[in-house]
Amino acid sequence: METLLNTVAHPIAASVLNPGQMAIWQNAGCASAAANFNLAEAIDIHGEIHLAHFLGAMQTVANETEAARLQMLLTEHGPRQLVAASFTGELPYLDFSRDRDPAAAAEAWMRADVSRARNLIQDRLWITALLRITCDHYIFYQRSHRILPDSAGHGRIACRLAEIYSALTSNNAVAQAGKMPTAITPPVFRQRQRWPGETLTAS
């Protein structure tokens, strides 16, 4: 991680990093510029989707997920983390269906994203995106930095997304976060591959 010399005042709402996060912070500070602490997952979605509902579900999940709203700060007292009230980042929807090889183009985009090292202070440490391959084939992509807390668990987020999307498409009320069943396996979601930042070999 590229070290920033300028520090900021300690916001009242900011909290200290836990021991695991502090270890990653220190490792990132000593690592080379090319060091990669990303984790990513791609999930195939087979079948047509309601795009507005799916993107709305992604926005709801982002607002519910503390890790998605977390910002790292370098304060006069050392590194701190601050959780924003709402998610203000982008949730990309990328249509590769007109590319000569849509699947290869989507794969290249995901590999480029997970391969790029992130600055803990300047960059967005969590992202989720929807990639369109064909009219009935999409990929739900997630990438997060290892310093984020357990709430960035990709499996948990995918399950919550599936629940919200199912509720929206069925015109049902969306259950509160944390009230969903512990295991949801929507038939349209198929796990594709997980990528630690150090290796991009598909499983």
GROMACS elastic network, one bead per residue, 0.5 to 0.9 nm:
[ bonds ]
;  ai    aj funct       b0    kb
    1    25     6  0.84520   500
    1    27     6  0.85130   500
    1    30     6  0.72580   500
    1    31     6  0.64687   500
    1    32     6  0.71047   500
    1    33     6  0.60216   500
    1    34     6  0.85745   500
    1    35     6  0.77580   500
    1   117     6  0.79594   500
    1   118     6  0.72176   500
    1   119     6  0.54184   500
    1   120     6  0.67793   500
    1   121     6  0.89971   500
    2    28     6  0.83531   500
    2    29     6  0.68105   500
    2    30     6  0.89840   500
    2    31     6  0.89046   500
    2    32     6  0.85379   500
    2    33     6  0.67863   500
    2   119     6  0.63867   500
    2   120     6  0.84043   500
    3    29     6  0.65050   500
    3   119     6  0.85252   500
    3   121     6  0.89222   500
    4     7     6  0.75498   500
    4    74     6  0.79379   500
    4   121     6  0.81969   500
    5    74     6  0.88692   500
    6    74     6  0.79216   500
    6    75     6  0.85546   500
    7    73     6  0.79395   500
    7    74     6  0.53497   500
    7    76     6  0.59248   500
    7    78     6  0.86493   500
    8    11     6  0.84062   500
    8    73     6  0.74032   500
    8    74     6  0.64165   500
    8    76     6  0.65367   500
    9    74     6  0.87344   500
    9    75     6  0.56929   500
    9    76     6  0.63645   500
    9    77     6  0.86191   500
   10    13     6  0.85170   500
   10    14     6  0.70008   500
   10    73     6  0.86277   500
   10    74     6  0.86185   500
   10    75     6  0.55137   500
   10    76     6  0.67592   500
   10    77     6  0.71683   500
   10    78     6  0.89876   500
   10    80     6  0.80761   500
   11    14     6  0.53396   500
   11    15     6  0.87155   500
   11    75     6  0.85638   500
   11    80     6  0.89494   500
   11    82     6  0.80656   500
   12    15     6  0.82632   500
   13    81     6  0.87215   500
   13    82     6  0.65174   500
   13    83     6  0.80222   500
   14    73     6  0.84647   500
   14    80     6  0.59106   500
   14    81     6  0.53596   500
   14    83     6  0.75518   500
   15    79     6  0.88863   500
   15    80     6  0.54706   500
   15    81     6  0.54006   500
   15    82     6  0.65415   500
   16    22     6  0.87888   500
   16    78     6  0.84423   500
   16    79     6  0.69484   500
   16    81     6  0.63813   500
   17    20     6  0.78581   500
   17    21     6  0.55550   500
   17    22     6  0.56714   500
   17    25     6  0.88971   500
   17    79     6  0.70716   500
   17    80     6  0.59838   500
   17    81     6  0.66037   500
   18    21     6  0.52633   500
   18    22     6  0.60914   500
   18    23     6  0.86819   500
   18   149     6  0.89929   500
   19    22     6  0.50366   500
   19    23     6  0.62007   500
   19    24     6  0.87644   500
   20    23     6  0.51797   500
   20    24     6  0.64770   500
   20    25     6  0.87042   500
   20   147     6  0.77243   500
   21    24     6  0.51365   500
   21    25     6  0.61040   500
   21    26     6  0.86360   500
   21   146     6  0.81306   500
   21   147     6  0.51177   500
   21   148     6  0.73933   500
   21   149     6  0.78751   500
   22    26     6  0.61505   500
   22    27     6  0.85166   500
   22    79     6  0.81525   500
   22   147     6  0.81786   500
   23    26     6  0.51967   500
   23    27     6  0.61228   500
   23    28     6  0.85327   500
   23   147     6  0.87841   500
   24    28     6  0.59326   500
   24    29     6  0.84228   500
   24    37     6  0.85249   500
   24   146     6  0.74111   500
   24   147     6  0.60028   500
   25    28     6  0.51658   500
   25    29     6  0.61681   500
   25    30     6  0.88204   500
   25    79     6  0.81873   500
   25   120     6  0.80294   500
   25   147     6  0.72170   500
   26    29     6  0.50375   500
   26    30     6  0.64099   500
   26    31     6  0.86159   500
   27    30     6  0.52592   500
   27    31     6  0.59750   500
   28    31     6  0.50652   500
   28    32     6  0.79814   500
   28    33     6  0.88950   500
   28    35     6  0.75651   500
   28    36     6  0.86146   500
   28    37     6  0.79455   500
   28   119     6  0.88113   500
   28   120     6  0.83080   500
   29    32     6  0.82924   500
   31    34     6  0.78996   500
   31    35     6  0.59190   500
   31    36     6  0.89313   500
   32    35     6  0.53454   500
   33    36     6  0.84909   500
   33   117     6  0.72483   500
   34   115     6  0.89179   500
   34   116     6  0.77804   500
   34   117     6  0.60757   500
   35   116     6  0.87910   500
   35   117     6  0.62248   500
   35   118     6  0.88985   500
   35   197     6  0.87094   500
   35   198     6  0.83474   500
   36    39     6  0.89493   500
   36   114     6  0.83417   500
   36   115     6  0.68836   500
   36   116     6  0.70580   500
   36   118     6  0.75293   500
   36   145     6  0.87895   500
   36   196     6  0.87677   500
   36   197     6  0.53678   500
   36   198     6  0.63739   500
   37   117     6  0.70710   500
   37   118     6  0.78685   500
   37   144     6  0.85491   500
   37   145     6  0.57196   500
   37   146     6  0.56563   500
   37   147     6  0.80549   500
   37   196     6  0.78494   500
   37   197     6  0.57124   500
   37   198     6  0.76753   500
   38   114     6  0.61345   500
   38   115     6  0.76419   500
   38   116     6  0.83224   500
   38   117     6  0.74457   500
   38   118     6  0.80233   500
   38   125     6  0.85167   500
   38   143     6  0.67342   500
   38   144     6  0.56939   500
   38   146     6  0.60362   500
   38   195     6  0.82762   500
   38   196     6  0.62567   500
   38   198     6  0.80803   500
   39   114     6  0.70910   500
   39   142     6  0.82550   500
   39   143     6  0.56068   500
   39   144     6  0.54202   500
   39   145     6  0.61478   500
   39   146     6  0.67468   500
   39   194     6  0.76100   500
   39   195     6  0.57980   500
   39   197     6  0.54954   500
   39   198     6  0.88749   500
   40   110     6  0.85980   500
   40   114     6  0.64534   500
   40   141     6  0.73420   500
   40   142     6  0.54338   500
   40   144     6  0.63995   500
   40   145     6  0.87619   500
   40   154     6  0.81453   500
   40   193     6  0.85059   500
   40   194     6  0.57612   500
   40   196     6  0.63302   500
   40   197     6  0.75168   500
   41   140     6  0.82441   500
   41   141     6  0.58521   500
   41   142     6  0.53361   500
   41   143     6  0.65761   500
   41   154     6  0.71452   500
   41   155     6  0.89904   500
   41   191     6  0.82106   500
   41   192     6  0.76166   500
   41   193     6  0.58540   500
   41   195     6  0.59879   500
   41   196     6  0.86482   500
   42   110     6  0.83652   500
   42   139     6  0.63447   500
   42   140     6  0.57620   500
   42   142     6  0.65636   500
   42   143     6  0.88868   500
   42   191     6  0.68278   500
   42   192     6  0.55597   500
   42   193     6  0.55597   500
   42   194     6  0.64761   500
   42   195     6  0.83687   500
   43   138     6  0.83797   500
   43   139     6  0.54454   500
   43   140     6  0.51011   500
   43   141     6  0.64189   500
   43   142     6  0.87291   500
   43   158     6  0.87356   500
   43   189     6  0.65906   500
   43   190     6  0.56525   500
   43   193     6  0.70233   500
   43   194     6  0.88657   500
   44   137     6  0.71955   500
   44   138     6  0.60150   500
   44   140     6  0.64922   500
   44   141     6  0.88488   500
   44   188     6  0.81890   500
   44   189     6  0.60779   500
   44   190     6  0.51273   500
   44   191     6  0.61586   500
   44   192     6  0.58561   500
   45    48     6  0.85353   500
   45    49     6  0.86954   500
   45   136     6  0.79401   500
   45   137     6  0.57407   500
   45   139     6  0.57134   500
   45   140     6  0.71445   500
   45   188     6  0.55005   500
   45   190     6  0.62321   500
   45   191     6  0.86764   500
   46    49     6  0.87632   500
   46   136     6  0.57247   500
   46   138     6  0.65544   500
   46   139     6  0.86250   500
   46   187     6  0.89600   500
   46   188     6  0.56390   500
   46   189     6  0.70938   500
   46   190     6  0.79156   500
   47   135     6  0.77887   500
   47   137     6  0.59563   500
   47   138     6  0.80531   500
   47   188     6  0.67830   500
   48    51     6  0.88725   500
   48   135     6  0.62523   500
   48   137     6  0.71414   500
   48   138     6  0.84668   500
   49    52     6  0.88629   500
   49    53     6  0.82841   500
   49    54     6  0.72848   500
   49   135     6  0.85065   500
   49   136     6  0.74561   500
   49   137     6  0.89269   500
   49   138     6  0.85893   500
   50    53     6  0.54904   500
   50    54     6  0.61651   500
   50    55     6  0.87278   500
   50   165     6  0.88480   500
   50   169     6  0.74571   500
   51    54     6  0.50985   500
   51    55     6  0.61023   500
   51    56     6  0.83701   500
   52    55     6  0.52925   500
   52    56     6  0.59760   500
   52    57     6  0.85306   500
   53    57     6  0.60586   500
   53    58     6  0.86141   500
   53   164     6  0.87672   500
   53   165     6  0.61889   500
   53   166     6  0.89256   500
   53   168     6  0.61911   500
   53   169     6  0.67765   500
   54    57     6  0.50228   500
   54    58     6  0.62724   500
   54    59     6  0.87434   500
   54   130     6  0.87533   500
   54   161     6  0.81820   500
   54   162     6  0.88469   500
   54   164     6  0.85150   500
   54   165     6  0.57598   500
   54   168     6  0.84898   500
   54   169     6  0.88708   500
   55    59     6  0.63100   500
   55    60     6  0.87213   500
   55    91     6  0.79088   500
   55    93     6  0.81073   500
   55   130     6  0.80576   500
   55   165     6  0.88265   500
   56    59     6  0.50950   500
   56    60     6  0.62837   500
   56    61     6  0.86842   500
   56   164     6  0.88030   500
   56   165     6  0.80233   500
   56   168     6  0.87689   500
   57    60     6  0.50688   500
   57    61     6  0.61735   500
   57    62     6  0.85716   500
   57   160     6  0.87537   500
   57   161     6  0.58781   500
   57   162     6  0.81448   500
   57   163     6  0.87268   500
   57   164     6  0.56168   500
   57   165     6  0.54867   500
   57   168     6  0.79637   500
   58    61     6  0.51769   500
   58    62     6  0.61766   500
   58    63     6  0.86983   500
   58    91     6  0.74298   500
   58   128     6  0.77686   500
   58   129     6  0.84088   500
   58   130     6  0.89618   500
   58   161     6  0.64117   500
   58   164     6  0.86485   500
   58   165     6  0.85107   500
   59    62     6  0.50787   500
   59    63     6  0.62367   500
   59    64     6  0.86511   500
   59    87     6  0.78775   500
   59    91     6  0.74079   500
   60    63     6  0.51466   500
   60    64     6  0.61969   500
   60    65     6  0.86537   500
   60   161     6  0.82615   500
   60   164     6  0.80503   500
   61    64     6  0.50296   500
   61    65     6  0.60324   500
   61    68     6  0.88000   500
   61   157     6  0.70699   500
   61   160     6  0.69927   500
   61   161     6  0.62960   500
   61   164     6  0.82239   500
   61   177     6  0.88364   500
   62    65     6  0.52475   500
   62    66     6  0.79557   500
   62    67     6  0.85663   500
   62    68     6  0.57520   500
   62    69     6  0.74303   500
   62    86     6  0.80791   500
   62    87     6  0.59476   500
   62    88     6  0.89962   500
   62    89     6  0.89741   500
   62    91     6  0.87467   500
   62   127     6  0.89341   500
   62   128     6  0.85158   500
   62   157     6  0.89170   500
   63    66     6  0.75521   500
   63    68     6  0.74786   500
   63    69     6  0.72983   500
   63    85     6  0.80905   500
   63    86     6  0.52877   500
   63    87     6  0.50753   500
   63    88     6  0.86553   500
   64    68     6  0.82554   500
   64    69     6  0.86935   500
   64    86     6  0.81171   500
   64    87     6  0.84692   500
   64   177     6  0.72234   500
   65    68     6  0.53895   500
   65    69     6  0.68351   500
   65    70     6  0.89627   500
   65    87     6  0.85943   500
   65   151     6  0.64976   500
   65   152     6  0.71955   500
   65   157     6  0.80841   500
   66    69     6  0.51540   500
   66    70     6  0.60781   500
   66    83     6  0.63807   500
   66    84     6  0.80556   500
   66    85     6  0.89944   500
   66    86     6  0.88969   500
   66    87     6  0.88708   500
   66   149     6  0.84921   500
   66   151     6  0.66376   500
   66   152     6  0.78491   500
   67    70     6  0.50684   500
   67    71     6  0.85447   500
   67    83     6  0.77591   500
   67   125     6  0.84620   500
   67   126     6  0.72478   500
   67   144     6  0.87466   500
   67   148     6  0.58522   500
   67   149     6  0.62967   500
   67   150     6  0.79626   500
   67   151     6  0.58376   500
   67   152     6  0.53687   500
   68    71     6  0.86840   500
   68    83     6  0.85636   500
   68    87     6  0.67890   500
   68    89     6  0.86777   500
   68   124     6  0.86119   500
   68   125     6  0.76181   500
   68   126     6  0.54871   500
   68   127     6  0.73888   500
   68   144     6  0.86336   500
   68   148     6  0.86096   500
   68   151     6  0.86298   500
   68   152     6  0.71954   500
   69    82     6  0.81692   500
   69    83     6  0.53574   500
   69    84     6  0.52257   500
   69    85     6  0.74567   500
   69    86     6  0.65134   500
   69    87     6  0.52912   500
   69    88     6  0.77486   500
   69    89     6  0.84568   500
   69   126     6  0.83447   500
   70    81     6  0.65877   500
   70    82     6  0.56064   500
   70    84     6  0.63314   500
   70    87     6  0.89228   500
   70   124     6  0.88826   500
   70   125     6  0.80985   500
   70   126     6  0.86617   500
   70   148     6  0.78732   500
   71    80     6  0.84871   500
   71    81     6  0.56311   500
   71    82     6  0.51856   500
   71    83     6  0.62336   500
   71    84     6  0.75226   500
   71   120     6  0.82910   500
   71   121     6  0.71354   500
   71   122     6  0.88849   500
   71   123     6  0.89467   500
   71   124     6  0.79639   500
   71   125     6  0.80543   500
   72    79     6  0.70920   500
   72    80     6  0.59793   500
   72    82     6  0.64662   500
   72    83     6  0.89262   500
   72   120     6  0.62140   500
   72   121     6  0.52229   500
   72   122     6  0.83577   500
   73    78     6  0.82513   500
   73    79     6  0.56106   500
   73    80     6  0.51318   500
   73    81     6  0.58905   500
   73    82     6  0.74100   500
   73   120     6  0.82492   500
   73   121     6  0.59193   500
   74    77     6  0.78741   500
   74    78     6  0.56711   500
   74    80     6  0.62846   500
   74    81     6  0.87061   500
   74   121     6  0.74375   500
   75    78     6  0.50382   500
   75    79     6  0.58632   500
   75    80     6  0.67698   500
   76    79     6  0.83098   500
   77    80     6  0.81821   500
   83    86     6  0.84129   500
   84    87     6  0.69369   500
   84    88     6  0.85179   500
   87    90     6  0.86234   500
   89   124     6  0.77730   500
   89   127     6  0.82702   500
   90   127     6  0.78340   500
   90   128     6  0.85641   500
   90   129     6  0.87539   500
   91   127     6  0.69596   500
   91   128     6  0.59671   500
   91   129     6  0.55391   500
   91   130     6  0.79062   500
   92   127     6  0.85095   500
   92   128     6  0.72224   500
   92   130     6  0.63923   500
   92   131     6  0.81598   500
   93   129     6  0.58470   500
   93   131     6  0.59137   500
   93   132     6  0.76821   500
   94   106     6  0.84886   500
   94   129     6  0.75941   500
   94   130     6  0.63353   500
   94   132     6  0.61726   500
   95    98     6  0.75298   500
   95    99     6  0.87516   500
   95   102     6  0.86063   500
   95   106     6  0.87325   500
   95   130     6  0.84832   500
   95   131     6  0.59101   500
   95   133     6  0.68000   500
   95   134     6  0.85538   500
   96    99     6  0.54573   500
   96   100     6  0.88190   500
   96   101     6  0.82451   500
   96   102     6  0.50143   500
   96   103     6  0.76614   500
   96   105     6  0.66662   500
   96   106     6  0.64729   500
   96   131     6  0.70307   500
   96   132     6  0.56939   500
   96   133     6  0.54836   500
   96   134     6  0.78942   500
   97   100     6  0.82291   500
   97   101     6  0.81087   500
   97   102     6  0.52985   500
   97   103     6  0.83591   500
   97   132     6  0.61404   500
   97   134     6  0.52037   500
   97   135     6  0.78370   500
   98   101     6  0.81500   500
   98   102     6  0.68424   500
   98   133     6  0.84705   500
   98   134     6  0.86172   500
   99   102     6  0.50084   500
   99   103     6  0.86774   500
   99   104     6  0.89259   500
   99   105     6  0.70354   500
   99   133     6  0.89291   500
  100   104     6  0.88270   500
  100   105     6  0.83395   500
  101   104     6  0.54365   500
  101   105     6  0.61846   500
  101   106     6  0.87217   500
  101   133     6  0.89869   500
  102   105     6  0.50832   500
  102   106     6  0.61339   500
  102   107     6  0.85040   500
  102   132     6  0.82389   500
  102   133     6  0.54292   500
  102   134     6  0.78009   500
  103   106     6  0.52033   500
  103   107     6  0.60915   500
  103   108     6  0.86062   500
  103   132     6  0.89961   500
  103   133     6  0.60704   500
  103   134     6  0.89942   500
  104   108     6  0.60894   500
  104   109     6  0.86203   500
  105   108     6  0.51100   500
  105   109     6  0.62793   500
  105   110     6  0.87536   500
  105   133     6  0.89920   500
  106   109     6  0.51069   500
  106   110     6  0.62725   500
  106   111     6  0.86145   500
  106   131     6  0.68778   500
  106   132     6  0.81989   500
  106   133     6  0.74691   500
  106   139     6  0.84699   500
  107   110     6  0.52197   500
  107   111     6  0.61212   500
  107   112     6  0.85396   500
  108   111     6  0.51551   500
  108   112     6  0.60615   500
  108   113     6  0.85715   500
  109   112     6  0.51834   500
  109   113     6  0.62062   500
  109   114     6  0.87679   500
  110   113     6  0.50962   500
  110   114     6  0.62016   500
  110   115     6  0.84153   500
  110   141     6  0.77160   500
  111   114     6  0.53053   500
  111   115     6  0.59073   500
  111   116     6  0.86717   500
  111   195     6  0.87339   500
  111   200     6  0.69814   500
  112   115     6  0.51453   500
  112   116     6  0.63652   500
  113   116     6  0.56179   500
  113   117     6  0.87725   500
  113   143     6  0.81517   500
  114   117     6  0.78275   500
  114   143     6  0.67256   500
  114   144     6  0.86919   500
  114   195     6  0.77474   500
  114   196     6  0.82450   500
  114   197     6  0.62130   500
  114   200     6  0.83766   500
  115   197     6  0.62329   500
  115   198     6  0.81023   500
  115   199     6  0.88719   500
  115   200     6  0.80759   500
  116   197     6  0.86943   500
  117   197     6  0.87183   500
  118   121     6  0.86145   500
  118   122     6  0.79761   500
  118   123     6  0.58308   500
  118   124     6  0.76813   500
  118   125     6  0.70546   500
  118   145     6  0.79389   500
  119   122     6  0.54204   500
  119   123     6  0.52896   500
  119   124     6  0.82992   500
  119   125     6  0.83209   500
  120   123     6  0.61087   500
  120   124     6  0.79505   500
  120   125     6  0.70869   500
  120   145     6  0.86049   500
  120   147     6  0.86387   500
  121   124     6  0.82873   500
  121   125     6  0.89086   500
  124   127     6  0.72472   500
  124   144     6  0.88367   500
  125   143     6  0.79173   500
  125   144     6  0.55840   500
  125   145     6  0.53653   500
  125   146     6  0.88253   500
  125   147     6  0.85397   500
  125   148     6  0.76787   500
  126   142     6  0.76087   500
  126   143     6  0.57459   500
  126   145     6  0.66052   500
  126   148     6  0.82747   500
  126   152     6  0.79940   500
  127   141     6  0.81383   500
  127   142     6  0.58088   500
  127   143     6  0.53548   500
  127   144     6  0.64878   500
  128   140     6  0.73563   500
  128   141     6  0.54865   500
  128   143     6  0.64175   500
  128   144     6  0.86907   500
  129   139     6  0.82083   500
  129   140     6  0.60247   500
  129   141     6  0.51464   500
  129   142     6  0.65723   500
  129   143     6  0.89017   500
  130   138     6  0.69400   500
  130   139     6  0.58536   500
  130   141     6  0.62494   500
  131   137     6  0.88155   500
  131   138     6  0.55248   500
  131   140     6  0.64160   500
  131   141     6  0.74877   500
  132   135     6  0.73512   500
  132   136     6  0.84508   500
  132   137     6  0.65123   500
  132   139     6  0.65084   500
  132   140     6  0.89799   500
  133   136     6  0.78166   500
  133   137     6  0.54131   500
  133   138     6  0.54215   500
  133   139     6  0.74514   500
  134   138     6  0.68615   500
  135   138     6  0.78718   500
  139   192     6  0.88303   500
  140   158     6  0.85503   500
  140   189     6  0.88587   500
  142   154     6  0.69039   500
  142   158     6  0.89397   500
  143   154     6  0.83268   500
  143   195     6  0.89332   500
  144   147     6  0.84201   500
  144   148     6  0.71772   500
  144   152     6  0.70601   500
  144   153     6  0.88726   500
  144   154     6  0.85523   500
  145   148     6  0.58467   500
  145   152     6  0.88545   500
  146   149     6  0.79531   500
  148   151     6  0.77205   500
  148   152     6  0.63893   500
  149   152     6  0.60727   500
  149   153     6  0.81837   500
  150   153     6  0.55255   500
  151   154     6  0.84919   500
  151   156     6  0.78805   500
  151   157     6  0.81858   500
  152   155     6  0.87956   500
  152   156     6  0.78817   500
  152   157     6  0.72157   500
  153   156     6  0.54526   500
  153   157     6  0.63646   500
  153   158     6  0.87723   500
  154   157     6  0.51567   500
  154   158     6  0.61153   500
  154   159     6  0.86241   500
  155   158     6  0.51444   500
  155   159     6  0.62237   500
  155   160     6  0.86580   500
  156   159     6  0.52111   500
  156   160     6  0.62471   500
  156   161     6  0.86140   500
  156   182     6  0.88329   500
  156   183     6  0.87909   500
  157   160     6  0.50848   500
  157   161     6  0.60504   500
  157   162     6  0.85733   500
  158   161     6  0.50311   500
  158   162     6  0.61676   500
  158   163     6  0.86662   500
  158   189     6  0.87982   500
  159   162     6  0.51156   500
  159   163     6  0.62852   500
  159   164     6  0.87666   500
  159   180     6  0.89370   500
  159   182     6  0.88102   500
  159   183     6  0.73800   500
  159   184     6  0.57463   500
  159   185     6  0.72618   500
  159   186     6  0.81093   500
  160   163     6  0.50911   500
  160   164     6  0.62357   500
  160   165     6  0.85388   500
  160   177     6  0.77381   500
  160   178     6  0.89423   500
  160   180     6  0.76285   500
  160   184     6  0.83225   500
  161   164     6  0.52436   500
  161   165     6  0.60256   500
  161   166     6  0.84367   500
  162   165     6  0.51821   500
  162   166     6  0.59861   500
  162   167     6  0.85461   500
  162   184     6  0.78215   500
  162   185     6  0.82695   500
  162   186     6  0.65888   500
  162   189     6  0.81212   500
  163   166     6  0.51781   500
  163   167     6  0.62124   500
  163   168     6  0.87106   500
  163   174     6  0.77933   500
  163   175     6  0.82627   500
  163   180     6  0.77116   500
  163   184     6  0.76599   500
  163   186     6  0.82946   500
  164   167     6  0.51110   500
  164   168     6  0.62066   500
  164   169     6  0.86892   500
  164   173     6  0.87760   500
  164   174     6  0.58216   500
  164   175     6  0.77065   500
  165   168     6  0.51311   500
  165   169     6  0.61662   500
  165   170     6  0.84999   500
  165   174     6  0.87329   500
  166   169     6  0.53066   500
  166   170     6  0.61043   500
  166   171     6  0.85282   500
  166   172     6  0.82446   500
  166   174     6  0.88199   500
  166   186     6  0.87148   500
  167   170     6  0.51417   500
  167   171     6  0.59676   500
  167   173     6  0.61895   500
  167   174     6  0.56618   500
  167   175     6  0.83258   500
  168   171     6  0.50838   500
  168   172     6  0.61106   500
  168   173     6  0.74603   500
  168   174     6  0.72545   500
  169   172     6  0.77383   500
  170   173     6  0.88459   500
  171   174     6  0.89929   500
  172   175     6  0.89723   500
  174   177     6  0.87366   500
  175   178     6  0.83682   500
  175   179     6  0.63443   500
  175   180     6  0.66858   500
  176   179     6  0.55588   500
  176   180     6  0.74295   500
  177   180     6  0.67280   500
  178   181     6  0.83393   500
  178   182     6  0.88358   500
  179   182     6  0.86938   500
  180   183     6  0.82868   500
  180   184     6  0.84925   500
  181   184     6  0.66136   500
  185   188     6  0.85547   500
  185   189     6  0.73728   500
  185   190     6  0.88624   500
  186   189     6  0.56789   500
  186   190     6  0.84564   500
  187   190     6  0.74649   500
  191   194     6  0.84800   500
  192   202     6  0.84632   500
  192   203     6  0.79956   500
  193   202     6  0.58930   500
  193   203     6  0.57088   500
  194   200     6  0.85223   500
  194   201     6  0.89800   500
  194   202     6  0.72331   500
  194   203     6  0.72903   500
  195   198     6  0.80371   500
  195   199     6  0.65991   500
  195   200     6  0.55595   500
  195   201     6  0.73409   500
  195   202     6  0.72144   500
  195   203     6  0.85871   500
  196   199     6  0.57880   500
  196   200     6  0.69056   500
  197   200     6  0.69064   500
  199   202     6  0.87052   500
